[in-house]
Each structure stands twice: as C-alpha cells, then as structure tokens.
Amino acid sequence: MYRKLALVLSVIFQPLVIPTLMVVTLFYVVPEATIVPKAAKWAVLLLISFTTLLVPLLGLMGLRFSAVINSLQLPDRKERIYPFALVSVFYMMTVSFFYWKLNIDQLLIVTLSLVTVSLILMTLITLFWKISAHQTAMGGWVAIVSVLSLKFTSGPLFYYFILVILLSGLIGTARLYLNAHRPSEVYAGFLLGFGICYPVFYHFVIN
C-alpha cells in the first residue's frame, strides 16, 4: 500500500508538472502577482502546460519507444542525461517564445527562466551524480511560494505555503521509500531548486 502511494505521489507530482503548478500559483493563488489579464490567464496556462508538460512528455515517450531509455522512471543516472538535455531544449524554446513573442509579464518569464536554469544545472550535475529531479522541482516551487508569502501576507497563501512544504516532504519521502534516491540526492535536489529560485525571485518580487 505504501509503495503504491509513493508511486502515485511520484507520478502526480513529477517534475514536468511543477512548472504548470508554479504558474497556477501566480495566476490563481496570488492573482495580484502578475499583470496578465484575467481573460488571458487560462489560455496562457494551457500554452505553458503544452510546452513544458505535454511536448516534453511526448519527447520522453519517443525516447522510450526508440529504446534510448529503458523506462520513463529513469532509474539509471546515465539514462537521465539525454532526456534531461532534451527537456532543457524544450524549456529554453519556451522561455525564448515567451520573451521574444509574448512578453506579457516579467514575473512569468522570470519563473520560466528559473525553472530552465535549474533544469540545465541539474542536467550538468547528472553527468556525474544522480540528483533528485523531483526535489529540484519542488525546491523551486517552495522558493517561489516562500517569496510570495513575504510579499502578499494573506491567510490563504500562508496555508498554501504550508501545503507546498508538506507536499515537498511527502514527495521526498516517497522517492526515498521507492529507493529511487539516497537521502543526499534528495536534499541536494531541493537545495538546488530552492537556491536557484529564491534569491532571484526575491529580487524581482520584494526589491
């Protein structure tokens, strides 16, 4: 039972889902954080989900069916390099599109850029060490919600902040329970995502 729960958590909150959840946070949990028109938010969110979740997922499935990787769960460190690099390219294209073509909100572009930088650094680290992708993503999400909580001190946002922290802990525990990572890899992943996102996001939101 616990193993199934750990698998469910790992799948639902897989790293490709987190950028969409970050944007949901900006658009709907803290709507005053961006200047994106209310009528356009749903369309922008769908576009981001398409470019950061669906397209990369299809790319990973292509690698799986072409036998470049043996499993979408990527248990082997060396097998992670090509998928991570491919997703990095997709994310760089997404950031470029939003910056050069849309450029509708600075904070949205900063968020997508931070996710992309975290992913690129994670890919480089993966050349030598199997750092946790789940916790890298969760660390970034926690960082963004942390900064927003400092700027927008509403009651619901505080509880949302607690929820995201609890989710991060649960997902980290799930990865350890599944023997997908060692504790050091889980902690390092979280610190990477948090360390990249928090100071830059703080600069743009608080300063």
C-alpha positions as a Markdown table, in Angstrom:
| # | Residue | x | y | z |
|---|---|---|---|---|
| 1 | Met | 0.0 | 0.0 | 0.0 |
| 2 | Tyr | 2.7 | 2.5 | 1.0 |
| 3 | Arg | 4.7 | 1.7 | -2.2 |
| 4 | Lys | 1.6 | 2.4 | -4.3 |
| 5 | Leu | 1.0 | 5.7 | -2.5 |
| 6 | Ala | 4.7 | 6.6 | -3.1 |
| 7 | Leu | 4.3 | 5.8 | -6.8 |
| 8 | Val | 1.1 | 7.8 | -7.1 |
| 9 | Leu | 2.8 | 10.8 | -5.5 |
| 10 | Ser | 5.8 | 10.5 | -7.7 |
| 11 | Val | 3.7 | 10.4 | -10.9 |
| 12 | Ile | 1.2 | 13.1 | -10.0 |
| 13 | Phe | 3.9 | 15.5 | -8.9 |
| 14 | Gln | 6.5 | 14.5 | -11.4 |
| 15 | Pro | 9.0 | 17.3 | -12.3 |
| 16 | Leu | 7.3 | 18.2 | -15.6 |
| 17 | Val | 4.0 | 19.0 | -13.8 |
| 18 | Ile | 5.6 | 21.5 | -11.4 |
| 19 | Pro | 6.1 | 24.5 | -13.8 |
| 20 | Thr | 2.4 | 24.4 | -14.5 |
| 21 | Leu | 1.7 | 24.4 | -10.8 |
| 22 | Met | 4.0 | 27.3 | -10.4 |
| 23 | Val | 2.0 | 29.3 | -12.9 |
| 24 | Val | -1.2 | 28.2 | -11.3 |
| 25 | Thr | 0.2 | 29.7 | -8.1 |
| 26 | Leu | 1.0 | 33.0 | -9.8 |
| 27 | Phe | -2.3 | 33.3 | -11.7 |
| 28 | Tyr | -4.9 | 31.9 | -9.3 |
| 29 | Val | -3.4 | 31.6 | -5.8 |
| 30 | Val | -1.8 | 35.1 | -5.9 |
| 31 | Pro | -3.5 | 36.7 | -8.9 |
| 32 | Glu | -2.2 | 40.2 | -8.0 |
| 33 | Ala | 1.4 | 38.9 | -8.5 |
| 34 | Thr | 1.2 | 39.3 | -12.3 |
| 35 | Ile | -0.3 | 41.7 | -14.8 |
| 36 | Val | -1.6 | 39.0 | -17.1 |
| 37 | Pro | -5.2 | 39.9 | -18.0 |
| 38 | Lys | -7.7 | 37.7 | -16.2 |
| 39 | Ala | -9.3 | 36.7 | -19.5 |
| 40 | Ala | -5.9 | 35.6 | -20.9 |
| 41 | Lys | -4.7 | 33.6 | -17.9 |
| 42 | Trp | -6.4 | 30.3 | -18.9 |
| 43 | Ala | -5.0 | 30.4 | -22.4 |
| 44 | Val | -1.5 | 31.2 | -21.2 |
| 45 | Leu | -1.7 | 28.4 | -18.7 |
| 46 | Leu | -2.7 | 25.9 | -21.3 |
| 47 | Leu | 0.1 | 27.1 | -23.6 |
| 48 | Ile | 2.6 | 26.7 | -20.7 |
| 49 | Ser | 1.2 | 23.2 | -19.9 |
| 50 | Phe | 1.5 | 22.3 | -23.6 |
| 51 | Thr | 5.2 | 23.4 | -23.9 |
| 52 | Thr | 6.5 | 22.4 | -20.5 |
| 53 | Leu | 4.5 | 19.2 | -19.9 |
| 54 | Leu | 2.9 | 17.6 | -22.9 |
| 55 | Val | 5.6 | 18.3 | -25.5 |
| 56 | Pro | 8.5 | 17.1 | -23.2 |
| 57 | Leu | 6.4 | 14.1 | -22.2 |
| 58 | Leu | 5.9 | 13.1 | -25.8 |
| 59 | Gly | 9.6 | 13.6 | -26.3 |
| 60 | Leu | 10.4 | 11.2 | -23.4 |
| 61 | Met | 7.9 | 8.7 | -24.8 |
| 62 | Gly | 9.7 | 8.9 | -28.1 |
| 63 | Leu | 13.0 | 8.1 | -26.4 |
| 64 | Arg | 11.3 | 5.2 | -24.7 |
| 65 | Phe | 9.8 | 3.7 | -27.8 |
| 66 | Ser | 13.1 | 4.2 | -29.7 |
| 67 | Ala | 14.9 | 2.3 | -26.9 |
| 68 | Val | 17.1 | 5.2 | -26.0 |
| 69 | Ile | 15.9 | 4.8 | -22.4 |
| 70 | Asn | 14.5 | 1.7 | -20.8 |
| 71 | Ser | 12.0 | 3.3 | -18.5 |
| 72 | Leu | 10.2 | 6.6 | -18.1 |
| 73 | Gln | 11.1 | 6.5 | -14.5 |
| 74 | Leu | 14.7 | 6.8 | -15.4 |
| 75 | Pro | 16.3 | 4.8 | -12.6 |
| 76 | Asp | 19.7 | 4.8 | -14.1 |
| 77 | Arg | 21.8 | 8.0 | -13.9 |
| 78 | Lys | 23.3 | 7.7 | -17.3 |
| 79 | Glu | 19.9 | 7.2 | -18.9 |
| 80 | Arg | 18.8 | 10.5 | -17.4 |
| 81 | Ile | 21.3 | 12.6 | -19.4 |
| 82 | Tyr | 19.6 | 12.6 | -22.8 |
| 83 | Pro | 16.0 | 13.1 | -21.5 |
| 84 | Phe | 17.1 | 15.9 | -19.2 |
| 85 | Ala | 19.0 | 17.6 | -22.1 |
| 86 | Leu | 16.0 | 17.2 | -24.4 |
| 87 | Val | 13.6 | 18.7 | -21.9 |
| 88 | Ser | 16.1 | 21.5 | -21.3 |
| 89 | Val | 16.0 | 22.4 | -25.0 |
| 90 | Phe | 12.2 | 22.4 | -24.9 |
| 91 | Tyr | 12.2 | 24.7 | -21.9 |
| 92 | Met | 14.7 | 27.0 | -23.5 |
| 93 | Met | 12.5 | 27.3 | -26.6 |
| 94 | Thr | 9.5 | 28.0 | -24.3 |
| 95 | Val | 11.3 | 30.8 | -22.5 |
| 96 | Ser | 12.5 | 32.3 | -25.8 |
| 97 | Phe | 9.0 | 32.2 | -27.2 |
| 98 | Phe | 7.5 | 33.9 | -24.1 |
| 99 | Tyr | 10.3 | 36.5 | -24.0 |
| 100 | Trp | 10.5 | 37.4 | -27.7 |
| 101 | Lys | 6.9 | 36.8 | -28.9 |
| 102 | Leu | 4.6 | 37.3 | -26.0 |
| 103 | Asn | 6.5 | 39.2 | -23.2 |
| 104 | Ile | 3.2 | 39.7 | -21.3 |
| 105 | Asp | 4.5 | 39.6 | -17.8 |
| 106 | Gln | 8.1 | 39.9 | -16.4 |
| 107 | Leu | 7.5 | 37.7 | -13.4 |
| 108 | Leu | 6.1 | 34.9 | -15.5 |
| 109 | Ile | 9.2 | 35.0 | -17.7 |
| 110 | Val | 11.4 | 35.1 | -14.7 |
| 111 | Thr | 9.7 | 32.0 | -13.3 |
| 112 | Leu | 10.1 | 30.0 | -16.5 |
| 113 | Ser | 13.7 | 31.1 | -16.8 |
| 114 | Leu | 14.5 | 30.0 | -13.3 |
| 115 | Val | 12.9 | 26.6 | -14.0 |
| 116 | Thr | 15.0 | 26.3 | -17.1 |
| 117 | Val | 18.3 | 27.3 | -15.4 |
| 118 | Ser | 17.6 | 24.8 | -12.6 |
| 119 | Leu | 16.9 | 22.1 | -15.2 |
| 120 | Ile | 20.1 | 22.8 | -17.1 |
| 121 | Leu | 22.2 | 22.8 | -13.9 |
| 122 | Met | 20.5 | 19.5 | -12.9 |
| 123 | Thr | 21.4 | 18.0 | -16.3 |
| 124 | Leu | 25.1 | 19.0 | -15.8 |
| 125 | Ile | 25.1 | 17.5 | -12.3 |
| 126 | Thr | 23.6 | 14.3 | -13.7 |
| 127 | Leu | 26.7 | 13.8 | -15.8 |
| 128 | Phe | 28.4 | 12.9 | -12.5 |
| 129 | Trp | 25.7 | 12.3 | -9.9 |
| 130 | Lys | 22.1 | 11.2 | -9.7 |
| 131 | Ile | 20.5 | 14.3 | -8.1 |
| 132 | Ser | 16.7 | 14.2 | -7.5 |
| 133 | Ala | 14.7 | 15.8 | -10.3 |
| 134 | His | 11.5 | 15.7 | -8.2 |
| 135 | Gln | 13.1 | 17.6 | -5.3 |
| 136 | Thr | 14.8 | 20.1 | -7.6 |
| 137 | Ala | 11.4 | 21.0 | -9.0 |
| 138 | Met | 9.8 | 21.0 | -5.5 |
| 139 | Gly | 12.6 | 23.2 | -4.1 |
| 140 | Gly | 11.9 | 25.8 | -6.8 |
| 141 | Trp | 8.1 | 25.7 | -6.1 |
| 142 | Val | 8.7 | 26.1 | -2.4 |
| 143 | Ala | 11.1 | 29.0 | -3.1 |
| 144 | Ile | 8.5 | 30.8 | -5.2 |
| 145 | Val | 5.7 | 30.4 | -2.7 |
| 146 | Ser | 8.0 | 31.4 | 0.1 |
| 147 | Val | 8.8 | 34.8 | -1.6 |
| 148 | Leu | 5.2 | 35.4 | -2.5 |
| 149 | Ser | 4.2 | 34.7 | 1.2 |
| 150 | Leu | 6.6 | 37.5 | 2.2 |
| 151 | Lys | 5.1 | 40.0 | -0.3 |
| 152 | Phe | 1.4 | 39.0 | -0.1 |
| 153 | Thr | 0.6 | 38.2 | 3.5 |
| 154 | Ser | -2.9 | 36.7 | 3.2 |
| 155 | Gly | -4.3 | 33.9 | 5.3 |
| 156 | Pro | -5.0 | 31.5 | 2.4 |
| 157 | Leu | -1.5 | 32.0 | 1.0 |
| 158 | Phe | 0.0 | 31.0 | 4.3 |
| 159 | Tyr | -1.9 | 27.7 | 4.3 |
| 160 | Tyr | -0.9 | 27.2 | 0.7 |
| 161 | Phe | 2.7 | 27.7 | 1.7 |
| 162 | Ile | 2.4 | 25.1 | 4.4 |
| 163 | Leu | 0.7 | 22.7 | 1.9 |
| 164 | Val | 3.5 | 23.0 | -0.6 |
| 165 | Ile | 6.1 | 22.4 | 2.1 |
| 166 | Leu | 4.3 | 19.3 | 3.3 |
| 167 | Leu | 4.0 | 18.1 | -0.3 |
| 168 | Ser | 7.7 | 18.5 | -0.8 |
| 169 | Gly | 8.4 | 16.5 | 2.3 |
| 170 | Leu | 6.0 | 13.8 | 1.2 |
| 171 | Ile | 7.4 | 13.6 | -2.3 |
| 172 | Gly | 11.0 | 13.4 | -0.9 |
| 173 | Thr | 10.0 | 10.7 | 1.4 |
| 174 | Ala | 8.3 | 8.8 | -1.4 |
| 175 | Arg | 11.4 | 8.9 | -3.5 |
| 176 | Leu | 13.4 | 7.5 | -0.6 |
| 177 | Tyr | 10.8 | 4.8 | 0.0 |
| 178 | Leu | 11.0 | 3.7 | -3.6 |
| 179 | Asn | 14.8 | 3.6 | -3.3 |
| 180 | Ala | 14.9 | 6.0 | -6.3 |
| 181 | His | 17.5 | 8.1 | -4.5 |
| 182 | Arg | 19.7 | 8.3 | -1.5 |
| 183 | Pro | 19.0 | 11.0 | 1.1 |
| 184 | Ser | 21.9 | 13.2 | 0.0 |
| 185 | Glu | 20.5 | 13.2 | -3.6 |
| 186 | Val | 17.0 | 14.2 | -2.3 |
| 187 | Tyr | 18.4 | 17.0 | -0.1 |
| 188 | Ala | 20.8 | 18.3 | -2.8 |
| 189 | Gly | 17.9 | 18.4 | -5.4 |
| 190 | Phe | 15.8 | 20.5 | -3.1 |
| 191 | Leu | 18.7 | 22.8 | -2.3 |
| 192 | Leu | 19.5 | 23.2 | -5.9 |
| 193 | Gly | 15.9 | 24.2 | -6.9 |
| 194 | Phe | 15.5 | 26.4 | -3.8 |
| 195 | Gly | 18.9 | 28.0 | -4.1 |
| 196 | Ile | 18.5 | 29.0 | -7.7 |
| 197 | Cys | 14.9 | 30.3 | -7.5 |
| 198 | Tyr | 14.7 | 32.0 | -4.1 |
| 199 | Pro | 17.3 | 34.8 | -4.4 |
| 200 | Val | 16.3 | 35.8 | -8.0 |
| 201 | Phe | 12.6 | 35.6 | -7.3 |
| 202 | Tyr | 13.1 | 37.6 | -4.1 |
| 203 | His | 15.0 | 40.3 | -6.1 |
| 204 | Phe | 12.1 | 40.7 | -8.6 |
| 205 | Val | 9.2 | 40.4 | -6.1 |
| 206 | Ile | 10.5 | 42.1 | -2.9 |
| 207 | Asn | 13.0 | 44.7 | -4.2 |
